[in-house]
Every structure is written in C-alpha cells, then in structure tokens.
Amino acid sequence: MAGDPRVGRTYAGLSRAQRVAQRRNRLIEAALELFGTQGYAATSIERLCAVANVSTRSFYEDMGSREALLIALVNRISAAAVEQAVAALDRARDAALPVRLLAVFRAYLTATCADLRSARVLHVEVVGVGPTVEQWRREQRRLLAALLIGEADRAAERGEIKPRRFDLFALAVIGSVQALAQELVQSTTPGAALSLDEICSEIAFFVDGPLGSG
C-alpha cells in the first residue's frame, strides 16, 4: 500500500512537515523585518520570498497569501503578549482593580513594543489591510475586552467597585491604548517621542477615574 503523499519523503533528515514548518518560520521572520521596517503595503511577495529563501511556489503552498502571512505574524506577537498580560494579572491579583488593569496593559505593551518592528506591525500595519485582517482585529479586541470585563465583573462581585456595564468601558480603554501605541510607533508630533512609561501613566489616569472607587 502506498504511503500518504501528504507526508512526503525525508530530505536532509527532515520530514515534509518539518520542512514546511521551517519555511513558514523563515517567512514569518522575514515578514517581521520587512513589514516592520518597510510596511505591509510596500512589501511584495517576491521580496518576502527572497529574504526568507523560499520559492514563490512554496510561499503559496505553505502560506497561501500575504494577508495570511501577516495574520500568522500578528498571531505570534499577540499570543506571546496575552500570555504575559495574564501572568502579570495573576501576579497583581491582590492589588486594586486599576492597578491590576494597568499591569495587564503594561505587560501587553512591553511584549508588543519592545521591538519597534513588532509594534509597527501589530499596532499600525494591520489597520486597513482588508476584511480578513479586520476580522482578526475584531477578534483580538474581543479577546482583550473579555479579559478586562471578566476582571471588572469579579471586582464588582467582591465589592471593589459598583456593578455596571463594563463592555463599553473595556472597548474604550483598548481603543485608547491602541492609539497611544500607534503614537509610540509613529509620532504625529515632530520631535515628541513617546515612551512606554508615559503611555502607562496615561492609561493609569484613564482607568483610575471610573474604577478607582467602590
């Protein structure tokens, strides 16, 4: 009985699945460099393949499209950032709610903005790409909003704050953080560089007002 053609032969000691994984990883690394420096719109598939040392045929077989590559990259960046944010929230579990929420955003922004390339890709280059990437952005907002809403609801149950509708507040905070992160990457005020500490100070001011008292 013939083997499964999808498995393929080993080459240089690697299975087909391993070779595909290596090519995908090189393409994601190339996307980080090129999308994060030149921009998504200015980066061609041919340039990505050249930097990743991958043929265009393999690109379409392994990745499918430039949008799919962008989503694979931002998924990697965001997943690591959310993991750091959840860990920070756990470490701050005994602090007041505004402090806990600030810990979430500081961890998330530290993870996404430590490298200006990843900051540009996640906070700037994903905007306005197309329906598929926009759907990813909506899902990402829902994920972060659910984290904030769940924490606010638990705080209300414990009597830290008054119970109310927190979904709009969560979206407002996320939108503000997104705008501040974009300003960090591409300042709209000449000569006015923005630091992560300044962003976090502004977030603290934003969340402390509505959530600081019970």
C-alpha positions in Angstrom: 0.0 0.0 0.0 1.4 3.4 -1.0 2.2 5.9 1.7 0.3 9.1 2.3 1.6 11.5 -0.4 0.9 14.4 2.0 3.7 13.1 4.3 6.3 13.1 1.6 9.9 11.9 1.7 12.5 12.9 4.2 15.1 15.3 2.9 18.3 16.3 4.7 16.9 14.3 7.6 13.7 16.4 7.8 10.2 15.3 7.0 7.9 17.3 4.7 6.0 18.7 7.7 9.3 19.8 9.3 10.4 21.5 6.1 7.1 23.3 5.8 7.4 24.4 9.4 10.9 25.8 8.8 9.8 27.6 5.7 6.8 29.1 7.5 9.1 30.3 10.3 11.5 31.9 7.9 8.6 33.7 6.1 7.3 34.9 9.5 10.7 36.2 10.4 11.0 37.9 7.0 7.6 39.5 7.4 8.6 40.9 10.8 11.6 42.5 9.3 10.0 43.8 6.1 6.5 44.7 7.4 8.1 46.2 10.5 10.5 48.4 8.6 9.2 49.0 5.1 5.5 48.4 5.8 3.0 45.8 4.7 1.8 47.7 1.5 5.4 48.3 0.3 6.5 44.6 0.7 6.0 42.3 -2.2 5.7 38.5 -2.0 8.8 38.3 -4.2 10.8 40.3 -1.6 9.5 38.2 1.3 10.5 35.0 -0.5 13.9 36.4 -1.3 14.6 37.3 2.3 13.2 34.0 3.6 15.0 32.0 0.9 11.7 30.4 -0.1 10.4 29.9 -3.6 7.2 31.7 -4.6 5.6 28.3 -5.3 6.4 27.2 -1.7 5.0 30.5 -0.4 1.6 29.9 -1.9 1.6 26.2 -0.9 2.7 26.9 2.7 1.2 30.3 3.5 -1.5 31.0 0.8 -1.4 34.7 0.7 0.3 37.8 2.0 -2.6 38.5 4.3 -2.3 35.0 5.8 1.3 35.7 6.5 0.5 38.9 8.2 -2.1 37.2 10.4 0.4 34.4 11.2 2.9 37.1 12.3 0.5 39.1 14.4 -0.9 36.0 16.0 2.6 35.1 17.1 3.2 38.5 18.6 -0.2 38.8 20.2 -0.3 35.3 21.7 3.0 35.9 23.5 1.8 39.4 24.7 -1.5 38.0 26.0 0.3 35.3 27.9 2.5 37.9 29.5 -0.6 40.0 30.3 -2.4 37.1 32.0 0.8 36.3 34.0 1.0 39.9 35.1 -2.6 39.9 36.2 -2.0 36.8 38.3 0.9 38.5 40.0 -1.2 41.6 40.8 -4.3 39.6 41.9 -4.2 41.2 45.4 -3.9 44.8 44.2 -6.7 47.3 43.5 -8.6 46.8 40.2 -7.0 49.9 38.4 -3.6 48.6 39.4 -4.4 45.1 38.0 -5.7 46.5 34.7 -2.6 48.7 34.4 -0.4 45.6 35.0 -2.3 43.9 32.1 -1.6 46.7 29.7 1.9 47.3 30.8 2.8 43.7 30.2 0.9 43.6 26.9 2.6 46.8 25.6 6.0 45.7 26.9 5.8 42.5 25.0 4.5 44.1 21.8 6.5 47.3 21.8 9.9 46.0 23.0 10.8 45.6 19.3 9.6 48.5 17.2 9.1 46.2 14.3 6.6 44.1 16.1 5.0 47.3 17.5 4.6 48.7 14.0 3.2 45.5 12.6 0.7 44.9 15.4 -0.5 48.4 16.1 -0.1 50.2 12.7 0.3 47.8 9.7 -2.8 45.7 10.4 -5.1 48.7 10.1 -7.0 49.0 6.8 -5.4 45.9 5.1 -8.7 44.2 4.2 -11.7 42.3 5.5 -9.8 39.2 6.6 -7.3 41.1 8.7 -10.1 43.4 10.0 -11.9 40.3 11.3 -8.7 39.3 13.1 -8.6 42.8 14.7 -12.2 42.5 15.9 -11.5 39.1 17.4 -8.4 40.4 19.1 -10.4 43.3 20.6 -13.0 40.8 21.9 -10.3 38.7 23.4 -8.7 41.6 25.3 -12.1 43.1 26.2 -13.2 39.7 27.7 -10.2 39.7 29.9 -10.9 43.2 31.2 -14.7 42.6 31.6 -14.1 39.4 33.5 -11.8 41.1 35.9 -14.1 44.1 36.4 -17.1 41.8 37.0 -15.1 39.9 39.6 -14.1 43.1 41.3 -17.8 44.2 41.4 -18.7 40.8 43.0 -16.1 41.4 45.7 -17.4 44.9 46.3 -14.3 46.7 45.0 -16.4 48.8 42.5 -20.0 49.3 41.7 -21.5 46.8 39.3 -22.4 48.2 35.9 -21.9 47.5 32.2 -18.2 47.2 31.6 -18.1 46.1 27.9 -18.1 49.7 26.5 -15.5 50.8 29.1 -13.3 47.9 28.0 -13.5 48.8 24.4 -12.8 52.5 25.2 -9.7 51.5 27.1 -8.5 49.2 24.3 -9.1 51.9 21.7 -7.1 54.4 23.8 -4.2 52.0 24.3 -4.2 51.3 20.5 -4.0 55.0 19.7 -1.2 55.5 22.2 0.7 52.5 20.9 0.4 53.9 17.3 1.7 57.2 18.6 4.7 55.4 20.1 5.5 53.9 16.7 4.8 56.9 14.5 4.5 60.1 16.5 2.3 62.7 14.9 4.1 65.5 16.8 7.6 66.1 15.3 10.3 65.7 17.9 7.9 64.4 20.6 8.9 60.8 21.2 6.6 58.9 23.4 7.8 56.3 26.0 6.2 53.2 27.3 6.2 54.7 30.8 4.3 57.8 29.5 1.7 55.6 27.9 1.2 53.6 31.1 0.9 56.8 33.1 -1.9 57.9 30.8 -3.6 54.5 31.0 -3.4 54.6 34.8 -5.1 58.0 34.7 -7.8 56.8 32.3 -8.7 53.7 34.3 -8.4 55.1 37.8 -11.2 57.6 37.5 -14.1 55.3 36.7 -12.7 52.2 38.5 -10.9 53.7 41.5 -13.7 53.8 44.0 -16.4 51.4 45.1 
